[in-house]
Amino acid sequence: MNLHHLRLFRAVAADGTLTGAARRLNLSQSALSTQIRALEASLGHALFERRGRSLVLTEAGRIALDHADAIFRTAEDLAAVMRETGNVRRALRVGALATLSRNFQMEFLHPLVGRRDVEVILRSGSQAELLRELDSLALDVLLTNLAPPREADTPWLVHQIGEQPVSLIGTPARIAGRPMQALLREEALVLPAKDSALRSAFDALMARYALTPHIAAEADDMAMLRLLAREDAGLAVIPPIVVRDELSSGLLVEVARLDGIREHFLAVTRERRFPNPLLAGLLAAAH
C-alpha cells in the first residue's frame, strides 16, 4: 500500500465508477482496476461492491476512505503537523431527528466537544431518511426519541441513552400559584403533535383526570414547543431539559412533573464489523 494507491482509491470513491475516475486520472480502466485490486489485497478487504453500473463503498471501504482522507490532510498540512502534534482528526457522523431537543444532543456529544483530534459531523432530518443513511454507513449513529421498527432482518441496535421527566411549564404570570389540575382545566396548552408518544401519554393522563384540554398550539418540534412556551402561547407539555436555560433564568417555571410520562432518548446504530471507536465512549458516558 502506498499514497499512489490511496489517491486512486479516493478518485474512484468520489466518482463512483471506474470509467469516470480513469478518465479524470488519465489512466486506462484496466490499469486503474488493477491498482484498486492491489490495494484491496494489501488491506485484506473488498473496498467496493457493484450496484448496477456504479461502485459503492463497502463498510471496509468507508473506513479506508476516512483514513485516506486523514492521511492526505496530514500530508497537505505537514508543516503544521511538525509544529503541533495531534493534528490528525477522526470523524464521527451523527444524525439527529430534526425535532429532537438540541440541549439533549449537546449533552450527548459533550465528551467530544473541544477535542482537537475529533471532528463531529451533524446531520438532521426525518427518521426515515436518517435510517437510510445509517444503513448505507453514511452515519455512525442516529439520535432520536422514536424507536425504529425492529424485525428479524433489520440491522438496528437501539441503545436507550437517556430518560427525562415531562413537565407542565410556562411563564410565572400564567401560573399564578394555582394547582396543576386547575391549570390543565383553565389554561391554554401547547402540546406535542398527535402522532408522538408524549402526546399519547398526555391524552391518557387527561382522560384519567376527566379533563378536556384547551389546545392553543401543537408542534412536533421541541425547538418550536420551547419558543411557544417562551412567547406565552400557553402552558407547554415538555421535558425540562428542552427549556433548561429558560428555567435557570426564571423566564419559565416548572409547575409540576406529569405523573408517569417520560421522554426516552435513543441512540440507534447499525450492526458493523468496524464500529467507530469514538462511539463506544459516548454510549458508555450516556449510560
N, C-alpha and C positions, 0 to 999 in steps of 0.2 A: 504494500500500500504506500502511495506517495501523494504529494499535493496535486500532481497531474491527474491521477485517478479521481481524487475528490472534486477537482474542478469540473471534470467531465460529468461526474455523477450529479453535481449541483445543476449543471446545464440541462440534463435530461429531466431531473425532478422539476425544474422550472417550466420546461416546455411541455412535458407530458407525453412526448413522442420521441423516438429515436430519429425519425426523419427530420423533424424541425430542429432538434438540437444539433444534429450532424451538419445541417445547412449553416447554422449560425457559427459553428465551430470550424467550418471549412474542412470537415473530415468526411470520409466515406461512412455510410451507415454501418457497414460490416466492421470497420476499424473501431468505431465507437462501441458497437455491441461487444466486441472482443475485450475492450478495456473495462467495460462495466462488469462483464463476467469475471474478469481477473480480480476486480475489487470485491465482488461477491464471494469469490473463492477464498480470498485472504481474510475476509471477515467471518466466513462460515455461515452466512445467511443470505437468502434472496432479498434484494432491496426493492424490487418492483414486482408487481403482478399485472398481467394484461387484462384489461377490460375493454372489449371491442378493439378499437384502434389506438386506445390510449394506454399509457403505462401509469399505474397508480402505486404510490409508496406502500410497502408493507409496514408493519409495526417496526421491524428492524430498520427499514429504510428511513422512517421518520426520525428514529433515534439517531441514525447515522447522519441525517441531514442537520439535525440540531448541532451535533458535534462538528460537522464540516463547517457550518456557519460560524461557530465559535472559533474554530481554527483559523478561518480566513479573516475574521475580525481581528484576531490577535496578530496575524501576520501583517495586516494592513496598519496596525497601530503598534508596531514593535517598539518604537522609541518610547512611547508612553508606558508600555509594559516593563521596559527596562528600568524606568524611573520609579514605577509604583507597581508592586506585585498585587495579585488578586484582581486583575482587570478582566479576566475571562468570566463571563456571566452565564448562568444556567437559567433557562426559561421555564416558567410554569404557566400553562394556558388554562385560564379559569373562565368557565361560562356561568352566568348567573341569570336566573329568571328575572325578566325586566321589572316585575312587580315586587321583587324581594327587597326587604329593608337594606338600605345602604349601610346603616350602622352595623347590622349583623355581618354583612360582607367584610367590612373593615375589621371587625372584631376577629373574624376567622383568619384573615390574611395578616393580622398584626405581627406575628412572629417573623414574617419576611420583609415587613416594611422597613426601609432604610438599609437593608443589606446590599452592599455594593457588588456582591457576586451573584445576585439574583435579579432577573427581570420578570415581573408579573405582567402577563398579557390578559386583560379583562375583556370579555365579550358578553353582551347582554342580548336577550331575545326571548322568543317563546320556548316553552318546554319542548315542543316537537322539533323545532329547528336545532336547538342545542343538543338534544339527544342524538340527532343525525350527525352532528359534528363530533360528539363524543364517540359515536360508533365508528366514524371514519378516522379516529385518532387525531383529529384537529384540536381537540380539547383533552386536558388531563383530568378535569373534574367539573361537575356541574353542581352549583349551589342552588337549592330550590326548597320550597315548602310543599311540593306536590310529589308524592311517591309515583315513580314511573310504573307502568304495567309490568308485572313480573310473571312471565310464563316460562315454560320448561326450556325454551330455546333462547331466551333473552340473556345477554351477557352482563346485565347491570348488577353492580354491587352497591347496595344502599346503606350508607352509614348515617345513623342519627347523631348529629354533632351539636345539637342544642335544643333546648325546650324553654319556652318563655311563657309566663302567665299572660293573660289577656285582661285588660282593664277598661273601665269606663273613664275617659279622660276628657277634660275640657278646660275652658278658661275659668279663673276664680270667680268672676262676676256671674257666670251662668250657674255655677253650683250652689252658691249662697247657703251652704250648710244643710241642705236637705238630704234625707236618706236616699240610698241608691234606688229603691223601688219607686219612690216618688219621682225621682229624676227620669227613670225609664218610662214612667207613665206620662209625665207632663212635658218633657223637653224633646226638641227635635234631635234626631240621631244621625250620625254619619257612620255608615256600615260598610263592611266588606261586601264584595259582589256576591250575588246569589249562588254562583257555582263554586264558591270556596268552602273549604272545610270549616273555617272560622264562622262563616255566616250560618251554616247548618247548625253548628253548636249553639250559636246565639239564638237562632229561631227556636231551638228546642228549649233553651232556658226561658225565653219569653212565654212559651206555651206552658211551662211549669208554673210560672208566675201568673198565668192567665191575663197577660197584658198584650195589647196591640200597639206596636211602636209607631211613632210618627217619624217617618223617614225623610230627612232633609236631603240626603245625598248618599249615593253608593259609588264605590270605586274598587277596582281590582288591583290598584297600585298603592303600595304602602306609602310612597312619597306623596301621592295625592291625598290620601287619608290624613297624613301629617299636615299638609297645607290647609286642608279644610278645617281641621281642628284649630290650627293657629289663627285662621280667619274667623273663628267663632261661628262656623256654619251650623254647629250642633255639637253634642257630646259624641266623641268618637269611641268606637269599639276597636281597640288597637293594642298590640303588645307595647309595654312601656319602653322597650329598647328602641323602638322606632322614633320616639319623641324624647329621647334621653336628654338632649341639650335643653329642650324647652322645659322639661320638668326641673332640671337643675337651676335654670334661671328664674323659675316661678311664672313664666309666661303661661304654662299649662299646669294643671294639678291632677293628680290621680284620685278619683273618687273612691273606687273600690276595685278589688280583683273580682272578676266574674267567675263564679263558682264552677269548677270542673272544666273550664275552657283553657286550652293550652295551644300555643303555636309551636309546631315541630319544624326544625330546620334540618335539612338533609344534605349530605354530600354524596352525589352519585358518581361512581367510577365504572370503568369497563374492565372486564377481565383481560389482563395483559400479561404477556411474558416478561415485559420490561417496563414495570411501572416507574413513573417519575420519582426519584428518591426524595425530592422536596415535599412530596405529598404525604408521605408517611409521617413526617414530623408534624405537619399541620393537623392531620387527623388525630394523632396522639395527643396533641395540645388541646384540641377541641373536646376530645373525650374526657 
